[in-house]
Amino acid sequence: MKKDIDKNLGPGTNAILESISDGVFTVDSDWRITSFNRAAETITGIRRREAVGKPCSEVFRASMCESDCALRHTVKTGRQVVNRPAFIVDSAGRRISISVSTAILKDGKGRMVGGAETFRDLSLVEELRKELTGRFEIGDLVSRSAAMRDIFDVMPQIAASEASVLICGETGTGKELLARAIHNISPRKRKPFVAVNCGALPDTLLESELFGYVKGAFTGAAKDKPGRFAMAEGGTLFLDEIGDISPALQIRLLRVLQDRRYEPLGGTGTLFADVRVVAATHCDLPAQIRKGAFREDLFYRLNVVKLDLPPLRKRREDIPLLAEHFIGRFNRLQGKAVTGASPDVMALLMAHEYPGNVRELENIVERAFVLCASGRIETGHLPPDLAGRTAAPAAPAGESMNAQTRAIEALAIRDAMERRGFNRLAAARDLGIHKSTLFRKIKALGLVFQKHAGRAARKADLNVPASRETGENPPAGHRS
């Protein structure tokens, strides 16, 4: 059968297929790949010799392979598929957006001998789409919320400096990810990034971990051991849960920040620390200072630049993005082809309060991957306490995706309105849309907001003269 297909294509056709930028492959009647052009190798990262002879579903791991194969549809019905969107998982586990077209292959007598499929890499188009929808990403940090955009906007300047950084936020908001992102775009990126959880170690052990020790410093110290400051030489030291360290250790840390010098335990010589310090805490450090539990001078040394990470419940518009990001990552790590989350699952994820923040969402998706081998994540793959909750009413058949989008928009608008004291102009600015667009969306979604904020509160929030303020209701003559 392969010879029949090769004969049908002809040497001239093969030469053309090798020169085009679209991936092309052919299959025989047993769905085994019989040809695989150069562009197909480039897009998938799979060598021709590894693909030819294998079932196409094993090679591509595409979103449509399980239940809606475009090529099977063409062979069965005789109708071509043109530019159907899909995605494949390449050899490195990356999810790549493609468009697919199919055709039947026939021999000289008009008999079907197999099928052909072309696929186009839409990665660049997908990146442009993300830009247009307001998505921004640095490393493992991904967001479209206005609160996170403020952080992303200043990150390049912060990364370029040598100033100490204090990251504040609830547990699980991604403080270490933010610290890594700062390091990875800084001049120190080629040097180590070393993380220490100060709250996980007793004080005496933490001191030796940070500064190291020399042979004979204490019982069991059989040889010199470098500390984390030495390990991070030239790079960045991330001190997580800095609010949990003792007053005695605070004094030693203050000296390092002031003089860039320290002594290992039991040592007599002073070492120089070419290290940038990024600290993080979930504590209210000013309150700790008032109680005498944290040194004020150390706080000011750490707090040169302060970044406040908002909890996930205050940036719900990021939940679908983060879920997609985690699904892509676990597909790569586990070699699976999970295509996404069902609308019912997304509705439950959007309605959850996330006391564990981004880390909790990541754990939910990871658990779903244990139970979901392929296809979409359904409610049965979620933790029982989450799957058993009531989310938004189910949408009519065929409208679930639209209903999901409306629910996400409504949550984002409510959060922005509450965050901005129900001032619509400020909320529109946070959402990155024009105020007239916000008026139309509020009306279309049937949202009702009362006048919670007075003119003075709005004026202070927007920092504009009273004559330029916009009231709570659409202007006269406004068309929705």
C-alpha positions in Angstrom: 0.0 0.0 0.0 2.9 2.4 0.8 4.3 1.9 -2.7 0.8 2.7 -4.2 0.8 6.0 -2.2 4.3 6.9 -3.1 3.6 6.1 -6.8 0.4 8.2 -6.6 2.3 11.2 -5.2 5.2 11.0 -7.7 8.7 12.4 -7.4 7.6 15.9 -8.5 5.0 16.1 -5.8 7.4 14.9 -3.2 9.8 17.7 -4.1 7.1 20.3 -3.8 6.0 19.0 -0.4 9.6 19.2 0.9 9.8 22.9 -0.1 6.6 24.2 1.6 6.3 25.5 5.1 3.1 23.5 6.0 3.5 20.1 7.6 2.2 17.3 5.4 1.9 13.6 6.1 0.1 10.7 4.4 -1.4 7.5 5.9 -2.4 4.2 4.4 -5.7 2.3 5.1 -4.3 1.1 8.5 -3.7 4.7 9.6 0.1 4.2 9.5 2.2 7.2 8.4 3.7 6.6 4.9 5.3 10.0 4.3 6.3 12.9 6.5 7.7 16.1 5.0 10.5 18.4 6.3 8.0 21.0 7.7 6.2 18.2 9.6 9.6 17.3 11.2 10.2 21.0 12.2 6.8 21.6 13.7 6.5 18.4 15.6 10.2 17.9 16.5 9.9 14.3 15.4 12.3 12.8 12.8 10.8 11.3 9.6 12.4 7.9 10.3 10.7 7.9 13.7 7.3 8.8 12.3 7.0 6.7 9.2 5.4 3.3 9.9 3.7 4.4 13.1 0.0 5.1 13.7 -0.6 8.8 13.3 -2.2 9.1 16.7 1.0 7.9 18.4 3.1 10.5 16.6 0.9 13.6 16.9 -1.0 13.3 20.2 -3.4 15.9 18.8 -6.5 17.2 20.5 -8.8 15.6 17.8 -7.1 12.2 17.8 -9.3 10.7 20.5 -12.8 11.4 19.3 -12.9 13.7 16.3 -10.1 12.8 13.9 -10.3 15.1 10.8 -8.7 12.6 8.5 -11.0 9.8 9.6 -14.0 12.1 9.0 -12.7 12.8 5.4 -12.1 9.1 4.7 -15.5 8.1 6.0 -17.6 10.9 4.4 -15.5 11.8 1.4 -15.7 15.5 2.4 -12.5 17.5 2.9 -11.7 19.4 6.1 -10.3 22.9 5.7 -8.4 24.9 8.3 -9.9 23.2 11.4 -8.3 24.5 14.6 -6.6 22.0 16.8 -3.4 21.5 18.7 -0.6 18.9 18.9 1.9 18.0 21.6 5.4 18.1 20.1 8.4 15.9 21.0 9.4 18.3 23.9 5.8 18.2 25.4 4.9 21.7 24.2 1.4 22.4 23.2 1.3 23.9 19.6 -1.8 25.4 18.0 -2.3 24.3 14.4 -4.9 24.4 11.7 -5.7 21.2 9.8 -6.8 20.4 6.3 -7.4 16.9 4.9 -7.9 15.1 1.6 -8.4 11.5 0.2 -5.5 9.8 -1.7 -6.6 7.8 -4.8 -4.6 5.7 -7.2 -4.7 5.9 -11.0 -7.9 3.9 -11.1 -9.7 6.1 -8.6 -9.5 3.7 -5.7 -8.8 5.1 -2.3 -5.4 4.2 -1.0 -5.1 6.4 2.0 -5.4 10.0 3.2 -3.3 13.2 3.4 -3.3 15.9 6.0 -1.6 19.3 6.1 -1.2 21.3 9.2 0.0 24.8 9.8 1.8 26.1 12.9 -0.3 28.9 14.4 2.1 29.6 17.3 2.8 33.1 16.2 -0.9 33.8 15.6 -1.6 32.4 19.1 1.0 34.7 20.6 -0.5 37.7 18.8 -3.9 36.7 20.1 -2.6 36.6 23.6 -1.2 40.1 23.2 -4.6 41.4 21.9 -6.5 39.8 24.8 -4.2 41.4 27.4 -2.4 38.4 28.5 1.2 38.8 29.7 3.7 36.3 30.9 7.2 36.2 32.5 8.5 32.7 33.3 5.8 30.8 35.2 4.0 34.0 36.0 0.9 34.5 33.8 -1.8 37.0 34.2 -4.2 39.5 32.6 -5.3 41.3 35.7 -4.7 45.0 36.2 -3.2 44.4 39.7 -0.6 42.0 38.3 0.0 44.3 35.3 1.3 47.0 37.7 3.9 44.5 39.0 4.9 43.3 35.5 5.3 46.9 34.3 8.0 47.7 37.0 9.7 44.3 36.9 12.3 45.2 34.3 13.5 48.3 36.3 13.5 46.4 39.5 15.5 43.5 37.9 18.1 45.9 36.5 18.8 47.4 39.9 20.7 45.9 42.9 18.2 47.0 45.4 16.7 44.6 48.0 13.2 43.6 47.3 10.4 42.6 49.8 7.6 40.6 48.3 4.4 40.5 50.4 1.4 38.2 49.9 -0.6 35.4 51.3 0.7 31.9 51.3 0.6 30.3 47.8 0.4 33.5 45.8 3.6 32.8 44.0 6.2 34.9 45.8 9.1 32.5 44.9 7.9 32.5 41.2 8.1 36.3 41.3 11.5 36.3 42.9 12.7 33.8 40.2 11.2 36.0 37.4 13.1 39.0 38.8 16.3 37.0 38.9 15.8 35.6 35.4 15.6 39.0 33.7 18.3 40.6 35.8 22.1 41.0 35.0 22.6 38.2 37.6 20.6 35.6 35.6 23.6 33.5 34.7 24.5 33.1 38.3 22.7 30.9 40.9 19.2 31.5 42.3 19.2 30.1 45.9 16.0 29.8 47.9 15.7 29.4 51.7 12.5 28.9 53.6 13.3 30.7 56.9 10.2 29.4 58.6 11.0 25.7 58.0 14.2 25.6 59.9 15.0 26.1 63.6 17.1 29.2 64.4 20.4 27.5 65.0 20.2 25.4 61.9 19.1 28.3 59.8 22.1 30.3 60.8 24.5 27.6 59.7 22.5 27.2 56.5 22.8 30.8 55.6 26.4 31.5 56.6 27.9 28.0 56.6 30.5 26.7 59.1 34.1 25.6 59.4 35.5 22.3 60.4 35.2 21.8 64.2 32.7 24.6 64.8 30.5 22.1 66.6 30.2 18.4 67.2 29.7 16.7 63.9 31.2 19.5 61.8 33.8 17.2 60.2 34.6 19.6 57.3 33.9 23.1 56.1 30.4 23.6 54.7 29.5 26.7 52.6 26.3 28.5 53.4 23.5 29.8 51.1 25.2 33.2 50.8 28.3 31.5 49.4 26.2 29.2 47.2 24.4 32.3 45.7 27.6 34.2 45.0 27.1 36.6 42.1 23.4 35.7 42.0 20.2 36.1 44.0 19.3 34.8 47.5 15.6 34.4 48.1 14.7 34.4 51.8 11.1 33.2 52.1 9.0 33.8 55.3 11.6 36.4 56.5 9.2 37.4 59.3 9.8 34.1 61.1 13.5 34.6 61.9 14.6 35.3 65.5 15.9 38.7 66.7 19.4 37.4 67.1 19.5 36.2 63.5 17.9 39.4 62.4 21.0 41.3 63.7 23.4 39.0 61.7 21.3 39.4 58.6 21.3 43.2 59.0 25.0 43.3 59.1 25.2 41.4 55.8 22.8 43.8 54.1 24.7 46.8 55.5 28.3 45.7 55.0 28.1 42.9 52.5 30.3 40.8 54.9 29.7 37.8 57.2 31.6 35.1 59.1 30.8 31.4 58.9 30.0 29.7 62.2 33.3 28.9 64.1 35.3 31.0 61.5 37.6 33.9 62.2 37.8 35.3 58.7 35.3 37.7 57.1 33.8 36.8 53.7 32.4 39.2 51.2 28.8 38.6 49.9 28.2 39.5 46.3 24.6 38.6 46.5 21.3 40.3 45.9 18.7 39.6 48.5 15.0 39.2 47.7 12.8 38.5 50.8 9.2 37.5 51.1 6.6 37.3 53.9 3.0 36.6 54.5 3.2 38.5 57.8 2.4 42.2 58.5 5.9 43.3 59.3 5.0 46.8 60.5 2.7 45.1 63.1 5.6 42.8 64.0 7.8 45.9 64.5 5.2 47.5 66.8 5.2 44.3 68.9 9.0 44.3 69.1 9.2 41.0 67.1 11.0 42.4 64.1 13.7 45.0 63.8 12.7 48.2 62.2 16.2 48.8 60.7 16.2 45.4 59.1 12.7 46.1 57.7 13.9 49.3 56.0 17.0 47.5 54.6 14.7 44.8 53.1 11.9 47.1 52.0 13.8 49.2 49.5 11.4 47.9 46.8 8.1 46.4 47.9 5.8 44.3 45.8 2.4 43.2 47.0 1.0 40.0 45.3 -2.8 40.0 45.3 -4.5 36.8 46.3 -6.2 34.7 43.6 -9.7 35.6 44.8 -9.0 39.2 43.9 -7.9 38.4 40.3 -10.3 35.8 39.2 -9.9 36.7 35.6 -6.5 34.9 35.9 -8.0 31.6 36.8 -8.7 30.3 33.2 -5.2 31.5 32.2 -3.5 29.8 35.1 -5.5 26.6 34.6 -4.5 26.5 30.9 -0.9 27.2 31.9 -0.8 24.3 34.4 -2.5 22.0 32.0 0.2 22.8 29.4 3.0 22.2 32.0 1.6 18.9 33.2 1.1 17.7 29.6 4.8 18.3 29.1 5.9 16.7 32.4 3.6 13.6 32.2 3.5 13.1 28.4 -0.3 13.4 28.2 -2.6 15.2 25.8 -5.3 16.7 28.1 -7.1 19.2 25.9 -8.4 21.5 28.7 -11.2 21.9 31.2 -14.9 21.5 30.5 -17.2 24.5 31.0 -18.7 22.9 34.1 -15.2 22.5 35.6 -14.2 26.1 34.8 -17.4 27.4 36.4 -16.5 25.5 39.6 -12.9 26.8 39.5 -14.1 30.4 39.0 -16.5 30.1 41.9 -13.9 28.7 44.4 -12.4 31.1 47.0 -8.8 29.6 47.0 -7.6 30.0 50.5 -4.4 28.3 49.2 -4.2 30.7 46.2 -2.4 29.8 43.0 -0.7 26.8 44.7 -4.2 25.4 45.5 -5.3 25.8 41.9 -2.1 24.1 40.7 -2.8 21.2 43.1 -6.4 20.9 41.8 -5.2 20.6 38.2 -2.4 18.2 39.2 -4.9 15.9 40.9 -7.1 16.0 37.8 -4.2 14.9 35.7 -3.9 11.8 37.9 -7.4 10.7 37.0 -7.7 12.2 33.5 -5.5 10.3 30.9 -6.7 12.3 27.9 -9.5 14.5 26.6 -11.0 17.2 28.8 -10.9 17.5 32.6 -14.4 16.9 33.9 -16.1 17.4 37.3 -15.4 13.8 38.2 -11.6 14.5 38.1 -11.9 17.3 40.7 -11.6 16.9 44.5 -14.9 15.8 46.0 -15.3 18.9 48.1 -14.9 21.1 45.1 -16.9 19.0 42.6 -19.8 18.8 45.0 -20.3 22.5 45.2 -22.9 24.4 43.2 -21.6 26.5 40.5 -23.4 28.7 37.9 -26.5 27.0 36.3 -25.6 24.8 33.4 -25.8 26.5 30.0 -28.0 25.1 27.2 -26.3 22.6 24.8 -24.1 24.4 22.4 -23.9 27.5 24.5 -21.6 26.3 27.3 -18.5 28.1 26.1 -20.4 31.4 25.6 -21.9 31.0 29.1 -18.4 30.4 30.5 -17.1 33.5 28.9 -20.0 35.6 30.3 -19.5 34.2 33.8 -15.8 35.1 33.7 -16.5 38.6 32.4 -19.2 39.1 35.1 -16.8 38.0 37.9 -14.0 40.2 36.6 -16.3 43.3 36.4 -17.7 42.7 39.9 -14.2 42.4 41.3 -13.0 45.5 39.6 -16.0 47.5 40.7 -15.6 46.4 44.3 -11.9 47.1 44.3 -12.5 50.6 42.9 -15.3 51.5 45.3 -18.0 50.9 42.5 -16.5 53.7 40.4 -17.1 52.7 36.8 -14.4 54.9 35.3 -11.7 53.5 37.6 -13.0 49.9 37.1 -12.9 50.3 33.3 -9.3 51.6 33.6 -8.4 48.5 35.7 -10.0 46.2 33.2 -8.2 47.9 30.3 -11.4 48.8 28.4 -13.1 52.0 27.6 -15.8 53.2 30.0 -18.5 52.9 27.3 -17.5 49.3 26.7 -17.9 48.7 30.4 -21.4 50.3 30.4 -22.4 48.0 27.5 -21.1 44.9 29.2 -22.8 45.7 32.5 -26.1 46.1 30.7 -25.6 43.0 28.6 -24.7 40.8 31.6 -27.6 42.2 33.7 -25.3 43.4 36.5 -26.7 45.9 39.0 -24.5 48.1 41.2 -25.6 50.6 43.8 -24.0 54.0 44.5 -21.6 52.9 47.2 -18.9 55.5 46.7 -19.4 59.3 47.1 -17.8 61.9 44.9 -15.0 62.6 47.3 -14.0 58.9 47.3 -14.1 58.7 43.6 -12.1 61.9 43.3 -9.4 60.7 45.6 -9.2 57.3 43.8 -8.9 58.8 40.3 -6.9 61.9 41.3 -8.9 64.0 38.7 -10.7 67.4 39.1 -14.4 67.1 40.1 -15.4 68.6 36.7 -13.9 65.6 34.9 -15.6 62.9 37.0 -17.9 60.4 35.5 -21.1 59.5 37.4 -22.3 56.1 38.3 -24.9 56.1 35.5 -24.2 56.2 31.8 -24.3 59.7 30.4 -27.4 61.0 28.8 -27.9 59.9 25.3 -25.5 57.0 25.7 -26.2 54.1 23.4 -25.7 50.5 24.7 
